[in-house]
């Protein structure tokens, strides 16, 4: 049986041979399609998730040409959803991988500084909930390490020669765990929220020994692509989705620069994917942001511009998907607790006139500044809707497409958009993923 060092040396030689045989004119679009297929064969991922993960794999080979490096936050509600499996698959194709679950603080910081690995961190929930010193060191490394200038300071030397040193924390990172990441880390990440594969959603068994040659071929092509393309990405200015926050735009910019460099429509596909993941799964920075959002919705459903404190508290408590109905030891939020939550936004109850009487309450204008600063523009929607009776679909006379279709894990995936019947319109630029083909003879349920 090969020792670890011997195995690493063999893999290094294979990589060098593959890189040497690859040309500088790598078919980047074909390579993207190959990486997309490879990852999705072994892990149950939606199309959007697979696109983002594949772009991130490319990013690990050129991350030093970017100002920021987006983290992949791989989470799930329960065990058995494929988080560790995704890290294992990525471990075979990313640049300079370091798959780990727990190391000492000194090793963590020094290895990131010295080797610039692609950190594949498993069981982050245990790390953040464990020993305080390590948890804080990890949190500090992740908080600062998404920017090129990120640093972490540690003491070095002994006794009278004790001093400190700044260590670079900048490197690609994929963080897997159950539940939520700390807000400051999640804010620097693109969410990849995995679900356990249902019966009929098939993925191929992953055995590293069976994919070594294929993975080495991908690594060789990725290295050749990175060597030929990395420098040109430094000055790239990709089109960024306006729906994303400033921090989210910072995170996705390197991936979208790569997507546009790939050509063949990948720029549009990449934008649609990151927008879908970041907007669909965006979570508020705090409970107060949720409160602002729900309050705005309540005002949008009302005819008037004024509401009493009691009415606003009652309307909030009636929202089944928000915590206000059981805010205080299982009881609904009260007007006084509501006022305390709103006070940091400089929104305070005051006397308002309703009809012939007066009461303590709020006007919509009291919230306008907070709505503008902390919430994205929205189309008014009712808090709860009654399902409509389904009707037969009608032919779409005007050609078009919308969004990503529901994920498919089988081969021969034909597009990332759901096609709508085209009666007469002509075809424009590429908007679909390239066809995915492959052998699914060795498949099992699960992710």
N, C-alpha and C positions, 0 to 999 in steps of 0.2 A: 504494500500500500504506500502511495506516495506521501512523503512528508509535506507539510504545508508550504515550506519554502521551495521545495522542488516543484510542487504544483504551480506556485506563483511564477517560477522561472519558466516553466513550460508555456503557461498562458501568455507570459510576456513575449516569448519568442514567436508564438502564434500571432499575436497582435502585430509584431514588427513585420512578419511576413505578409500579413493581410494588408497592412498599411503600405508596404513597399509595392505590392501588386495593384493597389488602388491608384487610379489616376486623379489628377487635379480637377478633371472635368467630371466629377461624380454627378450622376443624375439625381439631383437633390430631391426632386418631387417623388421619384421612385423610391429613394431611400426613406423618405418620410412615411410613405405608404407601407414600406417593409417594417419599420419600427412600430407603427400603429398596429399592424397585424400581429407582430410578435408579442407585444404586451397584452393585447386583447385576447389572444389565444388562451392565456393561462389565468386571467383574472376577469371576473365579471365587472365590466365597466360600461358606462353609457358611452355613446359616440363622442359627446362633448368631453367627457373625462379622458377618453383615450387620446383625443387630439391634443389636449393640454399636456398630458403625461408624455406623449411623444415629442412635443415641442420642448418640454423641459429636458428630456434626454439629450436633444441637440444642444440645449443651452449649457449643459455640463461640460461640453467640449470647447465652448467659446465664452464662458462666463466672465473671464477677465477683460473682455472687450466691452462689458456693460458696466453701468454705474450702480445698478442694483441687481440682486438675484432673488427671484421670487421663491418662497418656500412652497412645497406641496404639503398641505395639512391633510393627511390620510386618516380619517376617523370613521367610526361606525357606532351604532347604538349597542351592539352586542358582539361577542366573540364569533369567530368562524365566518367572517365576511370577506376575508382575503387580504387583510392589511399586511400581515407578515409575508404572505405569498407575493404581493406586489413588490415589497422591498427585495425579496429574493430574486424576482425576475429582473428588476432594475439593476441589481447587483451584478448581473451578467453583461450589461450593455452600457452603463454610464461610464464616464471618465473617472478614473482613479477612485473606485468605490471604497467606502468604509461603512460596512454594515455592523452596527453595534446596538446593544441594549443598555449597557451601563459601563462607564469607565470612571476613573478618578477625575477630579476637577483638573489636576495638573496635566494629565494625559489629554483630556478633552481640549483644553485651550492650546497646549503646545503642539498637538498634532494638526489642528486646524491651521495654526499659524505657520508651521513648518512645511506641511505637505499639500495644503489646499485641496483636501479630498472632497468627494461628493459624499456628504454625511447622510447615511440612511439610518435614522434613529428609530428603533422599535420600542414599544411599550412606554411611550412618553408619559402616559397617565401615571404609571408607577414612579417614574423619575420625578415628575413635578410634585407628587404627593409623598415622596420619601424624605431622605435626609435633607435638612434645610440648607446646608452649605452647598451640596451638589445641586439642589434644585435652583438656588439663587444663581450659582455659576452658570448653569445651563440657560436659565432665563436671560441672564445678562448677555451670554454669547448670542442667543437668538435675537434679542432685542436690537443689538448693534450690528449683527453680522449680515444684514440684508443690503447694507451699503458698502461700497468699496472702502470707505474711510473708517469702517467699524473697528473698534479696539476694545480689548478687555485687559485690565491691569492685574497682575499678580505679584506677590512678593517673591524675590529671588535672593539667593545667598544665605549665609548663616550668621547668627549672633551679631557681632559688631559690623560685619560686612553685609548685613541685610539691606536690601534695596528693593525697588519695584521695577517692573518692565511692562511695556505695552505690547500686547500680542494682537495680531490681526485676527479678526473673526469672520472675514469675508470668504464664503465658499458656498456652493449649492447645498441645499439641505432639504431632505424629505423626512417628515416627522409623522410617525404613525402611533395611534393610541385610541382608546375607547373614550367617548364623550368629547367634551369641549377642551380646546387648548386655552391657556391663559389669553386674555383679550389682547394683550400687547403682541403676542406671538401670532394669534389668528389674524390680526390686522395686517401682518406682513406676509400672509399666505394666501394661496389659492386653494379653496376647499375641494377635496376629493372625498366625498362621503359615500362609503361603500355600503351596499346592501347584500345580505345573504342571497345567493342565487336560489331562485324558486325552481320547482320541478320543471324540467323542460328547457331551462336556461343553462346551456352546456358550456363547459370550458375544458380544455385539454389538460391532462395530467402534466405537471411540471416536474421534471427530473433534470437537474443541472447537467448530469453526465450525458444526457441525450441531446442537449442543445449547445454543447461547448463549441462545436465547429460553426454552427449557425451564428451563435452570439459573437464569436471571434470575427466572422465575416462582417457583421454589422459594426463592430467596434472599429475594424480597419477602415471601412467606408466612412464612418463618422469622423475618425481622425483625419482622413484625407479631406473631407468636406470642411472641417474646422480649420485646417491649415490653409485652405484656399479661400475661406470666406471670413474668418474671424476678424481680420483687420478692417474689412469693409463695414462691419457692423458697428464699429465705434461711433461713427457719425450718423447712424441710421435714425430716422425720425418717423416711425410708423404712425399711421392713423389710429388714434386711441378712442375707444367708445366713450361718448359723453356721459353715458349713464353711470359710469364708475366714478368713485370718489378719487381725490388726488392721490391718496395712498395706494388705492387699487390700480390706478393708472401707472404709478411708479413700478408696481409689482409686475404688471403684465407687459410693460413696454419691451423688455428684452425678448420675450417669447413672440410678440407680434413683429418685432424686427426680423426675427428668424423666419417667421411664417411668410412675410413679404419677400424675403430673400429666396425662399424656396420656389416662388412662382407658381404657375399652374392653378391659380385660384386659392392657394393655401392662406393668403392674407385674409380674405373674406371668411374662410372657414375658421381660422384662428380667432378672429374678432367675435364671430358668433359664439364660439365655444367659451371663451373667457367671459363674455358678457352673460351668457346663460348661467355659468357656474357662480360667478361673483354676485350677480343680481339675485338669482333665485335663492341662493343660500346665504345672502348677506344678513348678518345679525347686527342688531343695534349695539352701539358701544356701551350702553348702560340702560337700566330700566327707565331712566328719565326720557331717553330717546323714544322708547316704546310708548311712554305716556304722551309725549308730544304727538306722535303719529296717530294714536287712537283719538286724542282730542281733536286733531284736525279733521279726522273722518267724521266725528260727531258733528262738528260745525258744518261740514259739507252736506250733511243729511238734514240739517235744520233750515227752516225758512228765515229765522231771525239771526241777528248778529250778537245777541246777548244770551247768557245762560247763568242760572243761579249755581252756587257752589254745590248745593244739594242735588240739583238736577244733573250736573256734570258728573258728580261722584256716582250717582245711580246709573247713568248711561254707561260709564266705564265699567261698573260692576256687572253689567248685563252682557259684556263681550265675553263669550265663552272661551275664546282662544287667547285671552290675556289674563294676567294674574289678579286683576283688581277685585274680582268677586270673592277672593279668599286672601286678601292682602294682609290682614292682621289677625293671626291666630285663627284662621278659617273664616273670618268675618270680612264683609266688604270694606273697601277703602272709604274713609270718612272725609268730609270736607277739610278738616284740619290737617290730616295726613297728606291729602292732595295738595294743600297750600305749601306744605314743607317741601314736597318733591318739586314743585314748580318754582320755588323761590330762587334757586341758582340761575334760572333763566331770566330773573328780574320780572317775573310774572306773579302778581299778587292780587288776591281778591279785593274788591272795593265795592262800594255801594252802587248798585245799578237800579234803574227804574224800569219796571215791567208793568204796563198798564197803569193802574192807579196806585200801585204800591211800590215799595222799594225792598231790596234784599241784597245780601252780600253775594257777589258773583263775578263773572268775567265777561269781557267783550272780545270778539274775534280779533279786533285790532291790538289787544294786549299781547297776542301770540304771534303776530305777523313777523316780528323780527326773529324770534326763535324758530318759527317755521322756515323762514328763508335761510337761516344760517345752518340749521342742523338736519333738515329734511330735504329730500329730493322732491321736485315737482311731481304731482301725482294726478291721475284722473280720478275724480270722486267715485267711490264704490260703496255700496251698502255694506254694513258690517256683516249681515247674514243674508243669504239669498235663498229663495225657494227654488229647488231644482225645476227646470222647465221640462215639459213633455218633449221627448225626442221627436224629431221630424226627419223625413227622408232627405238626404243630401241632394243638392242641386248642382248641375254642371256649372263650372266656373268658365264664363265666356271670355274672361280676361286672364291671360296666362300669368302665372306667378308661383311663388312658393312661400312657405312659412316655416321658420324654426327648424329644430332638429326633430326627427321622428323618434318614436320610442326605441330604446336600445335593442339592438339585435346582436347576439353573441355567435350566431352561425356564420358560416362562410358566405361569400358572394354578396356582402353588403354593398349596395349600389350607390347610396348617396347619403349625405348628412342632412338633406332637406326632405320634407314630405312634398312630393310633387302634386300639383293641382292641375287638373285637366287643361290642356292647351288647345284651344280651338284653332286659332289662326296665327298667333304671335310668333315672331322669330326667336331664335335662341341667341342669348348674349354670352357674356364671359362665363368661365367655369365657376359653378357654385356648389358642386357636389364633391364628396370625397371620392377618391379613385376607387375602383372596384376592389373588394377584398376577396381573395380566394385562398383556399388552403385545404389541407386534409383534416377532416374532423373524425377520422375513424377511431381515434383513441380518446374518447370523451367521457366525462363523468359529470354528475350533478355537483354544484357547489361553486364557490368562488374563493 
